[in-house]
Amino acid sequence: MNDIPRDQLTGALRRGAVKKHVAAIHVSGKLSLLQRRLSNVLLLNAYDTLVTQQVHRIDARTLCLMIGYNSNDMDTLKAALRGLAETVAEWDMLDEEGRQEWGVSSLLSYAKLKGGVCEYGYSPALASKLNDPKVFALINLNIQRRFTSGHALALYENCYRFVRTGSTGWWSLDIFRRLMGVNDSAYYEVFKHLNAKIIKPAVEEVNRSSNIVIEPETRKMGRTVTDIRFLIRENPQLAILDLDDGEGTRRSPVYERLRRLGAADRLARQWIAEHGEGHVDAKLDHVEGQGGIRNPVGYLTAALRVPEPAVLSPRAQQLSRIQELVSSRTPTQRDADRRLFLSMLSGAARDDFERHGWMSALNAEAVRLFWEELHPGAFD
């Protein structure tokens, strides 16, 4: 599935990942795949102003694009929004003083479509929970678009926040059925059915489609399964999805050089993510300087295993420093920086920047001066 076209998005939507509080994760088990995607995108769109604004808006076409729903059938979107407004969120947690807090709220307090715009809001109580940075999982929107099953996406969301600890801990089957949204089905009270129809297919899809690999373990009382947990580790083959949505990297001159050399799209992006543009650029210079290599991609693979030299070329040093400066800015600041720089360009220079971003070779000196003005001495 194609990555989200980030150049069509602004503000918080360009971030690509949303902090999702455990209270929100645990109550949305009954949501369909479309509703679950919709819930994440709406939360991402509203996140920067969750507790300061009661009304949030997003272009309806952009919303459909981000949830992977390309139809003009607004009735389906209306039904999905209605489902969020009718779904109850429940949390049971300790506050800062160690006191137990229980609460309940609809996932959306309201939603409406008017003039091609979706307007919606959260209850103040739920908004404060969603905005709490202490316990959250980073839900990458490009990863969620790869899922075809709501149960698999629900399992991913509930496992991913434990990736650093390596295990979800034990869940009773009652809790697990609730997380998967099948707690009101007598059929799934039988573990054999739950395992065959929910657990195995969901685990297979998480391991195939996401940046983590999970393995279920069960605990029994006698011959009856009573609890389940999931062991979690990162999926190195798809870790690139958690680092880069692809749009920024594909504008890079280094990416273009790798593609011309014969590297596949995913391999090129993974090399850049793992080694940095400066290091890859220097290795490309080395490979291209050899001449007559029959397998340049294989040669580059070996060259990248060699530690980065202590001294990079001036161009590679500048690219590396610019990446550091861009990464140090907030998503809102990065969007403003890009817009400001674009306003200073025209013609071929503007076209090259729109294509390559801060890695634009045609604007290399202007880019350096721009960041030097923002951070005096940054390139000393």
Secondary structure by P-SEA (a helix, b strand, c coil): cccccccccccccccccccccaaaaaccccccaaaaaaaaaaaaaacccccccccccccaaaaaaaaccccccaaaaaaaaaaaaabbbbbbbbccccbbbbbccccccccccccccccccccaaaaaaaacccccccccaaaaaacccaaaaaaaaaccccccccccccccaaaaaaaaccccccccccaaaaaacccaaaaaaaaacccbbbbbbbbbccccccbbbbbbbbccccccccccccccccccaaaaaaaaacccaaaaaaaaaaccaaaaaaaaaaaaaacccccaaaaaaaaaaccccccccaaaaaaaaaaaaaaaccaaaaaaaaaaaaaacccaaaaaaaacccccccaaaaaaaaaaaacccccc
